[in-house]
Amino acid sequence: MKTSEEKSAFHALVPLLDDSLLSLREKECTALLLRFGENHSLREVRVAGGGERRHRPQASGQRWKS
């Protein structure tokens, strides 16, 4: 359970967070809300945003492919 001090600190941040989110492009704002508001994985956020999949390099030292 959150203390009243923690709740007050959060409520003080809400206007700052709102202003910051409004200053972002829609796609960036959506990505942040999916990731931190709805706890989606980075992969889910990338797919929802239409991002390309990147293949992870093998242990042999391959470079990332885009």
BELPEWO-V554815 format. One record per backbone hydrogen bond with DSSP energy under -1.0 kcal/mol. NH is the residue of the N-H (numbers start at 1). CO is the residue of the C=O. Records with the same first field share a line. If there is no record, write none. Layout:
# BELPEWO-V554815
NH->CO ; CO
This chain:
# BELPEWO-V554815
7->3
8->4
9->5
10->6
11->7
12->8
13->9
14->10
17->13
18->14
19->15
20->16
21->17
22->18
23->19
24->21
29->25
30->26
31->27
32->28
33->29
34->30
35->31
36->32
37->33
38->33
40->34
45->41
46->42
47->43
48->44
49->45
50->47
51->46
61->58
